[in-house]
Amino acid sequence: MGKITHKITDLFKRASKADIVKVFSLTSVSTLVKMLTGFVSVKVVASIIGPAGVALVGQLNNFATIAMSLSSGGINNGITKYISEFKNDEGKVRTYLSTALRITVICSLCVGVAMIVLNRLLSRLILQTEEYWYVFLIFGFTILLYALNLMLLSVVNGFKEFKKYVKINIANSVVGLCFTLVFVLTLGLPGALVSAVTYQSVMLFITMWMVRKSSWAAWSNFNERLNRLASKQYFKYTLMTLTTAATVPISQLLLRSYVISEISPIEAGWWEAMNRLSNMYLMVITTSFTVYYMPRLSELSDKYELRREIFKAYKLIVPILIVGFALIYLFRHLIIKILFSPEFLPMENLFIWQLIGDFFKICSWLLAYIMIAKAMTKKFVATELSFTMIYIALGFVFIKWNGVVGIVQAYLLNYILYMSYMLFAFKNILRK
């Protein structure tokens, strides 16, 4: 017994010294704030607008994810990678920052104008009514601000200013909560829709204030012409980011629309609530992926070092997932009552499938991030498109068999297949 205790203690001591744990601890502060503000926001929104309203907000959020990725040109992972790689070369930093700004502005203006012109059509297609045309009009006018904020956050991450990154994210969470509460409490469902597409834009001014003293924040670092080589390198990340940004929301839009039309908006709301809860608890892991894991994989070229970093991540994250998911499942009834309302209690049936699916999702992402870090564009795009189509197909089939529970069953099966493919695709790295 003493030997086992000593081994466990030794394991914790070694783990606490690892860089990934240090970053994980730092980002967990902002993640905790984001989760708490997210819990309050979900509780208020769910109580006021109900499952059907939550389903509608989910439709808008999926569209917003696509629009926001298009507005940034899909280059934000590329900004983090190349700034991290060349942060000691002032000339290259200036080139990549200037090119990033120009790409962001051009893409944002194009997307914004399209939304302003097509506001009624988009409202009908996304929200199944023209009643909310003004939401897309407002979104069109403010999306540039959102894209610029996202660009600045990617630069902060690239320079590894972790403390500043955490502070900005905490401010983002608090502002987002205040924005949502004010709009939802005063305007109900329309307020929830407007706040979903505008609060991020307000954050630009807070981010600019918080980075104003950074050495790279001078306008001289952003005023060069668009560089052709830098644009070409960014374009690799554009393809990967836009593929992810399109496939996930589109698959959810299609499946949710099918549930709304064939079963009921209320059951679609249960599934959307499950998705929101899943996104909140997975932030603990995915935030560390963005801040530490992806930049770390980008700078490693030796296969042995890459393998060691991957296994180090598995040793840390897998036990956290098992313990965390077990607790969430055991207290699922209480979680629903605290976060949502009695109308959402039937979503208990979704938990087991969603949690196991999320486990395989995170485990597969630890390998999938190699494709992003190493700019394996063709493999990444092909993989994302293939497994999204598999998920949609499985979703339609399982919905017919088992109703809304079928969606999360299809989700689980899809990520088991995805994990199997990742193990096969990177077997050369995983082998000793």
VOPAGU-2260 file (C-alpha; in pm, 1 decimal, decimal comma):
REM VOPAGU-2260
SITE   aa  ch    i         X         Y         Z
SITE  MET   A    0       0,0       0,0       0,0
SITE  GLY   A    1     286,8     234,9      86,2
SITE  LYS   A    2     454,6     171,3    -250,3
SITE  ILE   A    3     132,5     248,6    -437,2
SITE  THR   A    4      85,9     572,1    -241,1
SITE  HIS   A    5     447,6     669,9    -312,6
SITE  LYS   A    6     403,3     603,5    -685,4
SITE  ILE   A    7      84,0     811,8    -700,1
SITE  THR   A    8     254,1    1097,1    -511,5
SITE  ASP   A    9     554,7    1079,6    -742,1
SITE  LEU   A   10     326,2    1083,9   -1047,0
SITE  PHE   A   11     152,0    1400,9    -923,9
SITE  LYS   A   12     487,7    1570,0    -851,5
SITE  ARG   A   13     619,3    1495,8   -1201,7
SITE  ALA   A   14     291,9    1599,5   -1363,1
SITE  SER   A   15     283,3    1932,1   -1176,6
SITE  LYS   A   16     620,8    2027,2   -1330,0
SITE  ALA   A   17     506,7    1965,6   -1688,5
SITE  ASP   A   18     447,7    2273,7   -1904,9
SITE  ILE   A   19     109,5    2147,4   -2018,1
SITE  VAL   A   20      -4,8    2129,3   -1653,2
SITE  LYS   A   21     118,2    2483,0   -1584,1
SITE  VAL   A   22     -73,0    2617,3   -1884,4
SITE  PHE   A   23    -370,8    2398,1   -1796,1
SITE  SER   A   24    -373,9    2548,6   -1446,2
SITE  LEU   A   25    -349,8    2902,4   -1583,0
SITE  THR   A   26    -621,0    2862,4   -1845,7
SITE  SER   A   27    -844,4    2675,0   -1601,3
SITE  VAL   A   28    -902,5    3007,1   -1422,4
SITE  SER   A   29   -1051,5    3171,4   -1732,7
SITE  THR   A   30   -1227,9    2848,0   -1822,3
SITE  LEU   A   31   -1387,6    2832,2   -1476,2
SITE  VAL   A   32   -1511,7    3190,8   -1512,2
SITE  LYS   A   33   -1640,1    3112,7   -1862,1
SITE  MET   A   34   -1819,3    2802,6   -1735,3
SITE  LEU   A   35   -1979,9    2987,3   -1443,7
SITE  THR   A   36   -2097,1    3274,6   -1663,4
SITE  GLY   A   37   -2210,9    3019,2   -1920,7
SITE  PHE   A   38   -2412,0    2832,0   -1657,0
SITE  VAL   A   39   -2587,8    3151,8   -1548,0
SITE  SER   A   40   -2656,0    3250,2   -1909,0
SITE  VAL   A   41   -2795,5    2906,9   -2000,5
SITE  LYS   A   42   -3012,3    2899,6   -1689,1
SITE  VAL   A   43   -3166,4    3241,1   -1756,5
SITE  VAL   A   44   -3211,4    3184,0   -2130,3
SITE  ALA   A   45   -3361,1    2836,3   -2083,3
SITE  SER   A   46   -3600,1    2956,1   -1811,9
SITE  ILE   A   47   -3729,1    3250,6   -2014,7
SITE  ILE   A   48   -3748,4    3117,4   -2371,4
SITE  GLY   A   49   -3791,7    2741,0   -2305,5
SITE  PRO   A   50   -3670,9    2440,7   -2512,7
SITE  ALA   A   51   -3816,9    2568,1   -2842,7
SITE  GLY   A   52   -3642,0    2905,2   -2798,9
SITE  VAL   A   53   -3314,9    2732,9   -2707,6
SITE  ALA   A   54   -3339,7    2529,9   -3030,0
SITE  LEU   A   55   -3381,6    2854,1   -3229,4
SITE  VAL   A   56   -3081,3    3017,6   -3061,5
SITE  GLY   A   57   -2886,9    2698,8   -3140,0
SITE  GLN   A   58   -2971,0    2739,0   -3509,4
SITE  LEU   A   59   -2845,0    3098,4   -3502,4
SITE  ASN   A   60   -2527,3    3003,6   -3313,6
SITE  ASN   A   61   -2443,7    2740,8   -3575,7
SITE  PHE   A   62   -2485,4    2998,1   -3854,1
SITE  ALA   A   63   -2283,1    3252,9   -3654,2
SITE  THR   A   64   -1993,2    3006,1   -3623,9
SITE  ILE   A   65   -1977,8    2973,1   -4002,1
SITE  ALA   A   66   -2012,9    3348,5   -4062,6
SITE  MET   A   67   -1750,6    3437,8   -3803,4
SITE  SER   A   68   -1499,3    3191,8   -3948,4
SITE  LEU   A   69   -1557,8    3331,8   -4297,5
SITE  SER   A   70   -1517,0    3686,7   -4167,4
SITE  SER   A   71   -1174,0    3609,2   -4020,6
SITE  GLY   A   72   -1061,7    3428,4   -4333,5
SITE  GLY   A   73   -1012,8    3117,1   -4122,3
SITE  ILE   A   74    -652,4    3221,6   -4054,7
SITE  ASN   A   75    -647,6    3250,4   -3675,0
SITE  ASN   A   76    -472,0    2918,4   -3610,2
SITE  GLY   A   77    -223,0    3024,9   -3877,1
SITE  ILE   A   78    -164,8    3358,2   -3700,3
SITE  THR   A   79     -89,0    3174,9   -3374,8
SITE  LYS   A   80     143,4    2929,2   -3550,1
SITE  TYR   A   81     350,4    3178,0   -3753,6
SITE  ILE   A   82     373,3    3445,7   -3482,7
SITE  SER   A   83     486,3    3173,9   -3239,1
SITE  GLU   A   84     738,1    3047,3   -3494,1
SITE  PHE   A   85     883,6    3388,6   -3593,6
SITE  LYS   A   86     824,7    3594,7   -3276,6
SITE  ASN   A   87    1196,5    3679,9   -3253,1
SITE  ASP   A   88    1212,9    3809,2   -3611,7
SITE  GLU   A   89    1063,6    4159,9   -3618,0
SITE  GLY   A   90    1052,3    4175,2   -3998,1
SITE  LYS   A   91     855,4    3854,1   -4035,4
SITE  VAL   A   92     626,0    3943,0   -3745,0
SITE  ARG   A   93     544,6    4271,3   -3920,3
SITE  THR   A   94     475,3    4087,9   -4246,6
SITE  TYR   A   95     244,5    3828,3   -4090,3
SITE  LEU   A   96      58,4    4083,5   -3876,2
SITE  SER   A   97       0,9    4321,0   -4168,8
SITE  THR   A   98    -115,7    4042,2   -4397,9
SITE  ALA   A   99    -345,9    3902,9   -4128,2
SITE  LEU   A  100    -510,0    4243,1   -4078,2
SITE  ARG   A  101    -575,5    4291,8   -4448,8
SITE  ILE   A  102    -717,9    3943,6   -4497,5
SITE  THR   A  103    -943,9    3989,8   -4193,4
SITE  VAL   A  104   -1078,7    4328,9   -4308,0
SITE  ILE   A  105   -1144,9    4214,3   -4666,9
SITE  CYS   A  106   -1321,0    3892,6   -4560,5
SITE  SER   A  107   -1526,0    4068,7   -4291,3
SITE  LEU   A  108   -1651,7    4337,2   -4526,5
SITE  CYS   A  109   -1754,8    4077,3   -4785,5
SITE  VAL   A  110   -1943,2    3865,2   -4529,6
SITE  GLY   A  111   -2098,6    4172,3   -4364,4
SITE  VAL   A  112   -2231,5    4313,7   -4692,1
SITE  ALA   A  113   -2372,9    3972,7   -4789,2
SITE  MET   A  114   -2564,9    3947,1   -4460,2
SITE  ILE   A  115   -2698,9    4301,9   -4488,6
SITE  VAL   A  116   -2825,8    4239,9   -4842,7
SITE  LEU   A  117   -2964,1    3889,4   -4775,5
SITE  ASN   A  118   -3100,6    3946,2   -4423,5
SITE  ARG   A  119   -3458,0    3830,0   -4495,1
SITE  LEU   A  120   -3347,7    3525,9   -4692,4
SITE  LEU   A  121   -3104,0    3421,0   -4418,3
SITE  SER   A  122   -3372,4    3464,3   -4151,6
SITE  ARG   A  123   -3606,6    3239,3   -4346,9
SITE  LEU   A  124   -3341,2    2974,7   -4415,3
SITE  ILE   A  125   -3183,1    2964,2   -4067,5
SITE  LEU   A  126   -3471,9    3052,6   -3835,0
SITE  GLN   A  127   -3754,7    2933,4   -4063,3
SITE  THR   A  128   -3924,8    3276,7   -4054,1
SITE  GLU   A  129   -3852,3    3629,0   -4184,6
SITE  GLU   A  130   -3957,1    3772,6   -3849,5
SITE  TYR   A  131   -3596,4    3801,4   -3727,1
SITE  TRP   A  132   -3444,2    3970,3   -4035,0
SITE  TYR   A  133   -3303,5    4250,3   -3817,6
SITE  VAL   A  134   -3076,7    4003,3   -3633,6
SITE  PHE   A  135   -2883,2    3934,6   -3954,4
SITE  LEU   A  136   -2880,1    4306,0   -4045,1
SITE  ILE   A  137   -2720,2    4392,1   -3707,2
SITE  PHE   A  138   -2479,2    4099,5   -3742,7
SITE  GLY   A  139   -2370,1    4225,0   -4085,1
SITE  PHE   A  140   -2278,6    4568,0   -3947,5
SITE  THR   A  141   -2086,3    4437,0   -3643,1
SITE  ILE   A  142   -1905,3    4128,6   -3772,4
SITE  LEU   A  143   -1588,3    4322,9   -3864,1
SITE  LEU   A  144   -1539,8    4413,3   -3497,5
SITE  TYR   A  145   -1571,3    4047,2   -3396,4
SITE  ALA   A  146   -1316,2    3935,2   -3656,6
SITE  LEU   A  147   -1062,3    4197,5   -3548,0
SITE  ASN   A  148   -1101,4    4090,8   -3184,9
SITE  LEU   A  149   -1039,6    3727,2   -3277,6
SITE  MET   A  150    -729,4    3828,5   -3474,6
SITE  LEU   A  151    -583,2    4015,7   -3176,6
SITE  LEU   A  152    -649,8    3717,1   -2946,1
SITE  SER   A  153    -463,0    3489,8   -3190,1
SITE  VAL   A  154    -165,7    3729,7   -3187,1
SITE  VAL   A  155    -160,2    3733,7   -2804,5
SITE  ASN   A  156    -163,0    3352,5   -2808,4
SITE  GLY   A  157     114,7    3342,6   -3069,1
SITE  PHE   A  158     341,1    3556,7   -2850,6
SITE  LYS   A  159     258,3    3321,7   -2559,3
SITE  GLU   A  160     134,5    3606,8   -2340,5
SITE  PHE   A  161     -66,4    3353,9   -2142,8
SITE  LYS   A  162    -158,3    3577,2   -1847,7
SITE  LYS   A  163    -287,6    3849,4   -2077,1
SITE  TYR   A  164    -474,7    3588,9   -2282,4
SITE  VAL   A  165    -644,1    3461,3   -1966,6
SITE  LYS   A  166    -739,7    3813,8   -1852,1
SITE  ILE   A  167    -893,9    3896,3   -2190,8
SITE  ASN   A  168   -1093,2    3573,7   -2189,0
SITE  ILE   A  169   -1221,9    3642,1   -1837,1
SITE  ALA   A  170   -1331,2    3989,8   -1945,0
SITE  ASN   A  171   -1491,8    3834,6   -2254,1
SITE  SER   A  172   -1695,1    3593,8   -2038,1
SITE  VAL   A  173   -1816,0    3864,0   -1797,4
SITE  VAL   A  174   -1911,3    4105,8   -2076,6
SITE  GLY   A  175   -2086,3    3825,1   -2262,9
SITE  LEU   A  176   -2290,8    3734,3   -1955,8
SITE  CYS   A  177   -2394,4    4095,9   -1887,7
SITE  PHE   A  178   -2484,0    4145,3   -2252,4
SITE  THR   A  179   -2695,3    3830,2   -2266,1
SITE  LEU   A  180   -2875,7    3897,4   -1937,0
SITE  VAL   A  181   -2967,5    4256,2   -2030,0
SITE  PHE   A  182   -3100,3    4160,6   -2373,4
SITE  VAL   A  183   -3283,2    3843,7   -2267,6
SITE  LEU   A  184   -3443,8    3996,3   -1956,7
SITE  THR   A  185   -3565,7    4302,6   -2146,9
SITE  LEU   A  186   -3649,5    4156,1   -2489,7
SITE  GLY   A  187   -3694,6    3779,8   -2438,8
SITE  LEU   A  188   -3623,6    3559,8   -2742,8
SITE  PRO   A  189   -3538,0    3850,3   -2979,2
SITE  GLY   A  190   -3290,5    3973,4   -2718,1
SITE  ALA   A  191   -3129,3    3628,8   -2694,8
SITE  LEU   A  192   -3086,4    3624,4   -3073,5
SITE  VAL   A  193   -2938,8    3975,3   -3093,2
SITE  SER   A  194   -2698,8    3920,3   -2802,4
SITE  ALA   A  195   -2576,1    3594,6   -2959,2
SITE  VAL   A  196   -2438,4    3782,9   -3261,0
SITE  THR   A  197   -2321,1    4112,6   -3106,0
SITE  TYR   A  198   -2153,0    4068,8   -2766,4
SITE  GLN   A  199   -1822,9    3950,0   -2917,5
SITE  SER   A  200   -1796,0    4272,7   -3117,6
SITE  VAL   A  201   -1799,2    4486,8   -2801,4
SITE  MET   A  202   -1498,8    4288,2   -2677,3
SITE  LEU   A  203   -1274,4    4440,9   -2947,1
SITE  PHE   A  204   -1247,8    4768,3   -2754,1
SITE  ILE   A  205   -1166,5    4588,2   -2428,1
SITE  THR   A  206    -902,9    4372,6   -2601,2
SITE  MET   A  207    -743,3    4678,1   -2766,4
SITE  TRP   A  208    -720,3    4848,7   -2427,8
SITE  MET   A  209    -561,5    4541,3   -2266,1
SITE  VAL   A  210    -294,6    4492,4   -2537,8
SITE  ARG   A  211    -214,9    4860,4   -2592,2
SITE  LYS   A  212     120,7    4836,0   -2408,3
SITE  SER   A  213     239,0    4520,5   -2586,1
SITE  SER   A  214     548,0    4577,1   -2802,2
SITE  TRP   A  215     378,4    4431,7   -3110,0
SITE  ALA   A  216      63,9    4648,8   -3077,1
SITE  ALA   A  217     219,0    4951,5   -3253,8
SITE  TRP   A  218      43,6    5048,8   -3579,5
SITE  SER   A  219     379,6    5024,7   -3762,4
SITE  ASN   A  220     354,9    4643,4   -3729,3
SITE  PHE   A  221      27,2    4638,1   -3922,9
SITE  ASN   A  222      79,3    4888,3   -4207,3
SITE  GLU   A  223     273,0    4683,5   -4464,3
SITE  ARG   A  224     114,1    4564,0   -4787,6
SITE  LEU   A  225     -41,8    4221,6   -4819,1
SITE  ASN   A  226     241,5    3967,6   -4862,3
SITE  ARG   A  227     190,1    3692,1   -5120,7
SITE  LEU   A  228     396,5    3422,5   -4942,2
SITE  ALA   A  229     235,6    3489,5   -4604,6
SITE  SER   A  230    -108,9    3482,9   -4769,6
SITE  LYS   A  231     -32,0    3147,2   -4928,7
SITE  GLN   A  232      76,5    3003,1   -4592,6
SITE  TYR   A  233    -233,0    3144,3   -4421,7
SITE  PHE   A  234    -451,6    2993,4   -4694,2
SITE  LYS   A  235    -360,6    2641,6   -4575,9
SITE  TYR   A  236    -519,8    2725,7   -4242,4
SITE  THR   A  237    -813,4    2893,8   -4413,8
SITE  LEU   A  238    -909,1    2564,5   -4577,3
SITE  MET   A  239    -876,9    2370,3   -4251,7
SITE  THR   A  240   -1057,1    2625,0   -4033,9
SITE  LEU   A  241   -1341,9    2683,4   -4277,3
SITE  THR   A  242   -1385,6    2308,9   -4320,4
SITE  THR   A  243   -1429,9    2265,8   -3944,1
SITE  ALA   A  244   -1637,3    2582,7   -3914,6
SITE  ALA   A  245   -1872,7    2462,8   -4187,3
SITE  THR   A  246   -1899,4    2090,2   -4122,5
SITE  VAL   A  247   -1991,6    2093,4   -3751,8
SITE  PRO   A  248   -2257,0    2369,1   -3764,6
SITE  ILE   A  249   -2403,6    2244,3   -4095,0
SITE  SER   A  250   -2439,4    1890,1   -3959,6
SITE  GLN   A  251   -2612,9    2027,6   -3648,9
SITE  LEU   A  252   -2834,6    2259,0   -3855,0
SITE  LEU   A  253   -2949,7    1971,6   -4075,6
SITE  LEU   A  254   -3012,8    1729,6   -3789,3
SITE  ARG   A  255   -3180,6    1989,4   -3567,7
SITE  SER   A  256   -3406,3    2104,6   -3853,6
SITE  TYR   A  257   -3504,1    1741,7   -3912,8
SITE  VAL   A  258   -3591,8    1692,5   -3544,6
SITE  ILE   A  259   -3789,1    2020,3   -3535,9
SITE  SER   A  260   -3994,4    1927,5   -3844,0
SITE  GLU   A  261   -4033,5    1550,8   -3788,6
SITE  ILE   A  262   -4047,9    1521,7   -3406,5
SITE  SER   A  263   -4084,9    1853,6   -3220,1
SITE  PRO   A  264   -3902,4    2181,5   -3142,7
SITE  ILE   A  265   -3907,6    2087,0   -2773,5
SITE  GLU   A  266   -3702,8    1768,8   -2827,5
SITE  ALA   A  267   -3466,7    1965,6   -3052,8
SITE  GLY   A  268   -3425,7    2200,5   -2755,1
SITE  TRP   A  269   -3328,9    1907,8   -2531,1
SITE  TRP   A  270   -3053,3    1812,3   -2773,6
SITE  GLU   A  271   -2936,4    2174,6   -2803,8
SITE  ALA   A  272   -2921,4    2196,8   -2422,1
SITE  MET   A  273   -2706,9    1880,6   -2418,8
SITE  ASN   A  274   -2475,5    2038,0   -2678,3
SITE  ARG   A  275   -2441,8    2355,9   -2471,5
SITE  LEU   A  276   -2359,7    2160,3   -2157,7
SITE  SER   A  277   -2106,7    1950,8   -2350,7
SITE  ASN   A  278   -1938,9    2263,5   -2491,3
SITE  MET   A  279   -1909,5    2412,2   -2142,5
SITE  TYR   A  280   -1739,6    2117,2   -1972,1
SITE  LEU   A  281   -1515,9    2045,5   -2272,1
SITE  MET   A  282   -1381,5    2403,5   -2256,4
SITE  VAL   A  283   -1155,0    2290,8   -1972,2
SITE  ILE   A  284    -968,5    2067,5   -2218,5
SITE  THR   A  285   -1005,2    2253,5   -2549,2
SITE  THR   A  286    -879,7    2585,4   -2409,0
SITE  SER   A  287    -551,1    2418,8   -2313,0
SITE  PHE   A  288    -536,8    2263,0   -2660,3
SITE  THR   A  289    -554,8    2609,4   -2816,7
SITE  VAL   A  290    -315,9    2782,6   -2579,5
SITE  TYR   A  291     -49,6    2513,9   -2528,9
SITE  TYR   A  292     -95,1    2193,6   -2725,2
SITE  MET   A  293    -127,5    2320,4   -3083,0
SITE  PRO   A  294     164,3    2570,5   -3063,4
SITE  ARG   A  295     374,7    2302,4   -2891,5
SITE  LEU   A  296     312,5    2044,8   -3164,3
SITE  SER   A  297     388,0    2311,7   -3427,2
SITE  GLU   A  298     740,3    2369,5   -3296,8
SITE  LEU   A  299     833,8    2000,3   -3265,5
SITE  SER   A  300    1000,2    1839,1   -3568,7
SITE  ASP   A  301    1151,6    1526,6   -3412,5
SITE  LYS   A  302     915,8    1225,3   -3427,5
SITE  TYR   A  303    1028,5    1093,7   -3089,0
SITE  GLU   A  304     962,8    1430,7   -2921,5
SITE  LEU   A  305     624,1    1452,8   -3093,6
SITE  ARG   A  306     528,9    1105,8   -2970,8
SITE  ARG   A  307     639,0    1189,0   -2616,6
SITE  GLU   A  308     431,5    1510,4   -2614,1
SITE  ILE   A  309     121,9    1324,0   -2736,4
SITE  PHE   A  310     152,1    1050,5   -2473,6
SITE  LYS   A  311     216,5    1309,9   -2204,0
SITE  ALA   A  312    -111,6    1476,4   -2299,4
SITE  TYR   A  313    -297,0    1142,5   -2291,1
SITE  LYS   A  314    -160,4    1060,8   -1944,2
SITE  LEU   A  315    -288,0    1392,9   -1811,4
SITE  ILE   A  316    -620,6    1426,4   -1992,9
SITE  VAL   A  317    -764,3    1071,3   -1998,6
SITE  PRO   A  318    -788,3    1034,8   -1616,0
SITE  ILE   A  319    -947,5    1382,4   -1594,5
SITE  LEU   A  320   -1205,0    1284,5   -1857,4
SITE  ILE   A  321   -1294,3     955,7   -1685,6
SITE  VAL   A  322   -1338,5    1109,6   -1339,8
SITE  GLY   A  323   -1512,7    1422,7   -1468,0
SITE  PHE   A  324   -1755,6    1238,5   -1695,7
SITE  ALA   A  325   -1841,3     985,6   -1424,3
SITE  LEU   A  326   -1934,0    1270,2   -1187,3
SITE  ILE   A  327   -2139,9    1448,2   -1454,3
SITE  TYR   A  328   -2333,6    1129,0   -1525,5
SITE  LEU   A  329   -2397,4    1054,2   -1157,8
SITE  PHE   A  330   -2527,8    1406,8   -1093,6
SITE  ARG   A  331   -2702,4    1456,3   -1429,6
SITE  HIS   A  332   -3048,2    1500,6   -1273,2
SITE  LEU   A  333   -2923,5    1770,7   -1037,6
SITE  ILE   A  334   -2726,4    1940,5   -1318,4
SITE  ILE   A  335   -3039,9    1966,9   -1534,3
SITE  LYS   A  336   -3244,3    2110,5   -1246,2
SITE  ILE   A  337   -2974,3    2368,2   -1162,7
SITE  LEU   A  338   -2883,7    2476,5   -1516,4
SITE  PHE   A  339   -3211,8    2447,1   -1700,5
SITE  SER   A  340   -3574,1    2396,8   -1595,1
SITE  PRO   A  341   -3811,6    2101,4   -1531,6
SITE  GLU   A  342   -3901,9    2108,8   -1903,5
SITE  PHE   A  343   -3552,4    1979,5   -1980,3
SITE  LEU   A  344   -3555,3    1674,0   -1746,8
SITE  PRO   A  345   -3620,7    1423,8   -2033,6
SITE  MET   A  346   -3272,8    1506,1   -2169,8
SITE  GLU   A  347   -3132,9    1272,9   -1899,1
SITE  ASN   A  348   -3154,6     995,6   -2159,1
SITE  LEU   A  349   -2896,3    1175,3   -2375,2
SITE  PHE   A  350   -2617,0    1194,0   -2116,0
SITE  ILE   A  351   -2458,7     847,7   -2136,0
SITE  TRP   A  352   -2424,6     855,9   -2515,7
SITE  GLN   A  353   -2301,5    1216,6   -2521,8
SITE  LEU   A  354   -2040,5    1163,5   -2248,8
SITE  ILE   A  355   -1889,4     852,3   -2406,3
SITE  GLY   A  356   -1893,2    1027,9   -2743,4
SITE  ASP   A  357   -1713,7    1329,0   -2592,0
SITE  PHE   A  358   -1451,4    1095,2   -2443,1
SITE  PHE   A  359   -1365,9     952,0   -2785,9
SITE  LYS   A  360   -1387,0    1300,7   -2936,5
SITE  ILE   A  361   -1117,3    1446,0   -2708,7
SITE  CYS   A  362    -897,7    1135,8   -2739,3
SITE  SER   A  363    -915,1    1159,2   -3118,5
SITE  TRP   A  364    -847,4    1534,6   -3115,5
SITE  LEU   A  365    -514,0    1476,0   -2939,7
SITE  LEU   A  366    -405,7    1310,5   -3264,4
SITE  ALA   A  367    -608,1    1525,4   -3505,6
SITE  TYR   A  368    -422,3    1836,8   -3384,2
SITE  ILE   A  369    -110,5    1698,5   -3554,9
SITE  MET   A  370    -278,8    1772,3   -3888,5
SITE  ILE   A  371    -340,8    2134,5   -3784,5
SITE  ALA   A  372       2,6    2187,9   -3629,4
SITE  LYS   A  373     181,8    2043,1   -3933,5
SITE  ALA   A  374     -50,1    2205,8   -4191,1
SITE  MET   A  375    -162,2    1870,0   -4336,9
SITE  THR   A  376    -435,1    2048,6   -4528,5
SITE  LYS   A  377    -548,3    1778,4   -4772,3
SITE  LYS   A  378    -563,6    1504,6   -4507,9
SITE  PHE   A  379    -745,8    1730,6   -4262,3
SITE  VAL   A  380   -1009,1    1851,9   -4511,7
SITE  ALA   A  381   -1071,6    1500,9   -4646,7
SITE  THR   A  382   -1106,8    1359,6   -4295,2
SITE  GLU   A  383   -1342,8    1631,4   -4173,0
SITE  LEU   A  384   -1568,9    1610,8   -4477,9
SITE  SER   A  385   -1580,9    1230,8   -4472,8
SITE  PHE   A  386   -1669,1    1192,3   -4105,6
SITE  THR   A  387   -1919,2    1478,7   -4115,1
SITE  MET   A  388   -2107,6    1303,5   -4395,2
SITE  ILE   A  389   -2092,2     978,0   -4198,9
SITE  TYR   A  390   -2230,9    1156,6   -3890,4
SITE  ILE   A  391   -2517,8    1315,7   -4084,2
SITE  ALA   A  392   -2608,2     984,9   -4246,7
SITE  LEU   A  393   -2591,8     798,9   -3914,6
SITE  GLY   A  394   -2791,9    1078,5   -3750,7
SITE  PHE   A  395   -3084,5    1053,9   -3994,3
SITE  VAL   A  396   -3091,5     674,4   -3966,8
SITE  PHE   A  397   -3068,7     668,5   -3585,0
SITE  ILE   A  398   -3333,1     943,7   -3546,3
SITE  LYS   A  399   -3578,7     724,5   -3737,6
SITE  TRP   A  400   -3493,1     431,0   -3509,7
SITE  ASN   A  401   -3472,0     604,1   -3173,0
SITE  GLY   A  402   -3591,2     964,6   -3194,3
SITE  VAL   A  403   -3372,0    1245,1   -3056,9
SITE  VAL   A  404   -3162,3     992,9   -2857,3
SITE  GLY   A  405   -3053,5     858,1   -3196,4
SITE  ILE   A  406   -2854,0    1176,7   -3265,9
SITE  VAL   A  407   -2623,2    1126,8   -2967,1
SITE  GLN   A  408   -2594,4     754,9   -3046,6
SITE  ALA   A  409   -2483,3     849,2   -3398,3
SITE  TYR   A  410   -2241,6    1102,7   -3244,3
SITE  LEU   A  411   -2082,1     831,1   -3030,1
SITE  LEU   A  412   -2047,2     582,6   -3316,5
SITE  ASN   A  413   -1901,5     849,6   -3544,4
SITE  TYR   A  414   -1626,5     940,6   -3294,9
SITE  ILE   A  415   -1540,1     577,0   -3231,2
SITE  LEU   A  416   -1483,1     544,9   -3607,3
SITE  TYR   A  417   -1290,8     874,9   -3612,7
SITE  MET   A  418   -1064,6     765,5   -3326,5
SITE  SER   A  419    -995,4     435,5   -3503,6
SITE  TYR   A  420    -894,5     624,7   -3816,6
SITE  MET   A  421    -665,3     861,0   -3620,7
SITE  LEU   A  422    -483,2     563,9   -3464,0
SITE  PHE   A  423    -434,7     415,2   -3809,3
SITE  ALA   A  424    -333,5     743,5   -3976,9
SITE  PHE   A  425     -64,1     825,3   -3716,1
SITE  LYS   A  426      53,9     473,7   -3632,6
SITE  ASN   A  427     408,5     563,0   -3746,7
SITE  ILE   A  428     429,4     838,6   -3485,1
SITE  LEU   A  429     270,7     633,0   -3207,8
SITE  ARG   A  430     499,9     335,3   -3252,5
SITE  LYS   A  431     828,3     328,3   -3066,3
